[in-house]
Amino acid sequence: MRRMTYPFWLITFLFFGISSVAVAQNSVGAGCKPPISRVRWHDEIDKAQKHLLDQKLNAGDNDDLNFFVNAALTKRVDALQCAIEADASMREQQKIAYLRGIEYLLRNFSSSYRARLLTAAQFPVSLDAFETAMNLNKKGESILPVIQKYHYEVGKLLVNNIAFDRNSGLHDAKFQLVLKNIELHPEKAFAILKDNSDLPFRDSIIKIAAYKNPRQLYDYAAADNRLGYAIRAIDDPFIKEVSKMAKSSSGQLYFPFLHNILKGKISRADIDAVKDNPVKYYKLLVKTKIGYIQDQLNGEKIIEMDALSAMLQTKALENFIKPINDLHETENLAVRFKALEPLNAEELYYVVIAGERDLYTSSYIKGVYPKMMQRIGNRGDSLFLLVGFDHFKKFIRMAAGYNMLPDFLASFPDKDAAKTLMTAFVNGLDKTGSLEDGVDVADSYASISETMKPVAAQMLENVKHNYNEAVQVNNKKGMVIYDLLYKLFESATDSSINLSKEFNIPPVYSVSYQSLTNGDSDGRVIMQVFFYGDKDGRMNYSKFVPQFPASLWKRSETKQWVSFSSIKGKPVVVYANKPLDEESGEVDKAQAALCEYLNEKELNPTIVVHRGHSYYAPYTIEQLAPSAKIVFMGSCGGYHLIHDVLERAEDAHIIASKQIGKQMINQPLIDMIMEKVRAGSNIDWIPFWQEFQKRYGNIEGFGDYVPPHKNLGAIFIKAYKNAMGGEGEGVGI
């Protein structure tokens, strides 16, 4: 049994609290039996107690604490009921109110516990708070001191309790609760104020929240409600400027320039002069972004950099990325990439950054990248200097993903500068507030190790150096990040390294047949395939269906989907929506109907295949079942969507292409997976991929396909979360 140390007040309360109510229960004796007029309320309390007990109210693996929690839920609640019945000072309606109050406490605690807002250990505390408030209420005193003393969620149980709805201090107690909520969730201050606009010190809270979150200030200042009026009435230059933007029809276009407007570097008239011209407005965004980057390097804190970055991405997507993607079948490159002609090198650089998820492979390789390099005189070092190295790690990761990093680094006349760049690429990953840079580095290494072995060796040494530095200063985050990267990098060339064992994460190299059945009552493996209604989608479907001969598969279908059930080997069922009309939305309806059917029948797909262009991939991911264990993104650039897949199915093993998906590779790969599953085999990725390479490795484009055990960014995310969730054991090179 695990022992823990508890605060003295908690031990005292748990011991004497139970003792005191036990005495009360014994003292009332037969008087604990309620009169018939109040039996109903006791029955309701009993039901609420049972409901909480059925939830297995659990305080962890500490037996002592669990004993006290359950004693509070049973003995203390029972004793409190008896104490109410025995209290001669209470009238009938008062006793009913407090009995109902106990029931409210139990049921509301149950809801909060299910929502993980309260822990089991907080139940005795909540009951203690209720008793204290009840004793104050009986004497006609305010319950405000109780709300001030306890945690927000505990106070909420009292303020919303019917037992205290006439308390003299309820109004002030509610305000105190609101303040506690804002203190607990400052990012929700405006949302909380919206529902409590008459809160004392409202204007002071607005000012604090405004400077912490200008974006929310903008949104709430635009509203014609009490909070909106209050915001716009505050005499503060910053709040007044944002309020004017919020009420302007062009406010969204002004807002990204807020920092420079407040500093007097730009005026609304300057923005008005370009805001209706997509190219000129985009150019102003890029110029401002580069200026902000320089200001940051000089130690200045930029107000709403995020708003500028978001608008930059939106405008790049609308005016440049989407037009060139839409023309992907146009062979005349001058026609296809005409939208890019007005842009200089740094403006094209931000098209690349904005297109991380949306830029087609051909748009990058044939258009944006070569034009950008041409306009910078094929000098990658000059390009990075122009943009102040903004997002350079993302740019390198994308270049590696498209197999263009060797070309980019070769553009550095000073090879030492290229070496320094790659050193910086690996450094400082523990200094940021997110894992984005670390994932970029991890994702890049597999490509770099295949195409640039000296650079890969240098990265490995840099990672080791950073790890040693983290050890010297006892930097846990740094130790975890660089230890994970070192082992990941080694595994890219050394198949003897067991990443699952090293990182204590689910298997990386294999998917067991048993896990693919996902607990299905009939032991079936469920596979779902997404098709789309364009010409290529219909062609893919026509080549997919013949892969299920009647000698091996039983076919069933509806107007919207088809299914194939194995009649030999292990039970496997493959569901695929039909590639119905795209423009009418029939294909969308078919996919939704199939997903709903699978959900209703509790058929959980563990293998999911995307058979469509990259611009359809987000729709597949949006409908991806969390049960998915193998996900095949058979589209151009599906590799760049790996992290989106993991957001939906965190244990997924993902196969994807870094460049153009090939029908001659996609269908055989699907067939081979089905072969293995119908045979009841585990999918062991290293021998699986070696076998597949022997059969199809001579097909052009095979090298761009990345098997699950090579998806280093995905493995890095899983391993980091696991390592930081514990004490970081096993961290060492």
C-alpha positions, 0 to 999 in steps of 0.5 A: 500500500502506497503511503502519502503525506497529507497536510495537518488540516486534512488529517484533522478534518478527516478524523474529527469530522467523521468522529463528530458526525458519528457522535451526532448519529448515535445521539439522535438514536431513533429520532433519525427515522424521518417522518413520512413527510420527508422520507421522499427527500431521504430516498433521493439522497440515497439514490444520489449516494448510490449513483456516486458509489457506482461511479467508483469514486476513487482517489488513486492508489492510496487506500487510506484516502479512498477509505476517508472519501467513501466514509464521507460519502456514506457515514458522514452524509448519513450522519448529516441527514440524521443531524438535520432531522434531530435539529429542533430549531429547524422548521419543516421547510428548512429541513426539506431545503437542507435535505434537498441541498445534500442531494444537490451537492451529491448530484452536482459533485457527480457531474463535476467529477465526471467532467474531471473538474473535481477529484474524489479527494475533494468530496470530503472537503465539499461536504465540509464546506456545505456543513459550514455554509449550512450552519452560517445560513441557519444563523442568518449569516452570509456564506461569503466567507465559505466561498472565499475560503474554498476552491472555485469548483467547491464554491460553485457547488454551494452558490448553485445549491438550492439550500442557500438560494435565499442567503443574505450573502449570496449576491456577494458570494456569486461575485467572489466566485466569478473573480475566482473563476477569472483568476483560475482561467484568465484566458476566459476573462471576457467570456466570464465578464459577458455573463457578469457585466455588473461585476465590481471592479469590472473596468479594472478586469477589462484592462488586465484582460485586454492587454493579455489578449488583444484578439479577445478584446477586439471580438468583445468590443465589437458586440452591442451588449453591456460588455461591449458598451463598457469596453468602448467607454474605457479611457485607455489609448490601446483599448480605444484603438482596438474598439475603433477597429472592432466597430469598423467594417475593415477592422479585420484588415487593420488588426494585424497592423495594431502594433505599428499603428499604436507606435505611429509607424503606419496609419489606417489611411496607409492600409486603406490605400492597399487593402482592396488590392490583394497583391499590395495588401499581401506585400504590406503584410510581409513587409510588416512581418519582417519589421516585427521580426527585427523588432523582436530581435531588438528585444521588443514585445510585439502586440498581436504577432499572431494576428499578423501571421494568421492574416498572412497565411489566409491571404497567401492561401486565398490569393496565391496557393489556391490559384496555383493548386487549382491549376495543377492539371495545366501543363503550361507553367507560365499560365499555372504560376502567373499569380506568383509573378508579382512576388519577390523572394521574401514574399514567396518565402512566406507563401512556402511557410503559409502552405505547410499543409496546403501547398501541392507538391508540384506547386512547391517543386515546379513553382514557388521554390524555383521562382523564390530561388531565382529571385534571390539569385540562388542564394539561400543565405541571403534569403534567410537574412532578408526574413530574419531567419523567421520560421527557418526550421519549418522551411528546412523541414519542408525542403527536406520533406520535398527532397529539396534540402540538398539543393537549398544548402548547395546555394550557400557559397560559404559551406561553413555558413551552411554548416552553422545553419544546420547547427542552429537548426538543432539548437534551442529546441528546449527554449520554445513553448511548444514542440513544433521546432523539435518535430520539425527537426525529427521529421527532417532527419529521415530525409537528410540521413538518406540524401545528405549523410555528412549533414546527418552525422553533424546533426547527430553530434549537435544533438549529443552536444545539446544533451550534454549541456542540458545535463550540466544545468539539470535541464529536464526538458532539454535532456528529454528532447535531445535524448529522444532525438538522439535515439530517434536519429540512431534508429533511422540507420540502426534497425536493432534499436527498439524505440518502443522499449527505449521510450516506453510507448506503444509498438513502433515497429509492428501492429499486432493482428489482435489489436486490429480486431479492436475487441470486435465481438466476432474478431473481425478487422474493419477497414474503411476506404475513402474515395472522392468523386473526381475523375481520379477518384472514379478511376481509383475505385474502378481499380480497387473493386476488382481486388476482391474476387468472389472466391475470397470475398462476399460483396454487399452494397447500398446506393452509397457504399460497398463492403467486402467480407472475407469468406476465406482466412480470418474475418475481415470486412472492408467498407468503401464509399462510392465515388459519387458526384462531387459538385452535388455533394453526394460523395460527402453524404455517402462518406457521412452515411457510411461513418454513421452506419459504422458508428451505430453498429459499433464497427470500429475501423482499425485500418483507414485508407485515403484514396484521393488527392491531397486537397481531399485529405483534410476531409478524410482526416476530419472523419477519421475514427479514433480506433484507427491503428494503420492509416494510409494517406495515399495522396500527394504530400500525405506525409505533411499531414501526419500530425493532423492524423495523430490528433484524431487517432493518437496510436495510428501507424501512418504510411504516406508519401512525401511527394506524388502518390502513385496508383502503381504503388498505392493499390499494391500496398493496400493489397499487401496489407489485406493479404497479411490481415486475412492471413491473421498475421501481425504487421511487422513494418521492417520485414513488411517494407523490405518485402514490399520494396523487393516487389515494387521498389523499382517503381519511380517514386517509391523512395518518397513513401515513408513507412510508420517506423520512419515517421520520426516526428510522430514517434517524437511526439508520443515519446516526449509526452510519455517521458514528460508525464513521468519522471523522465526515467531512462533519459541518458545517452 
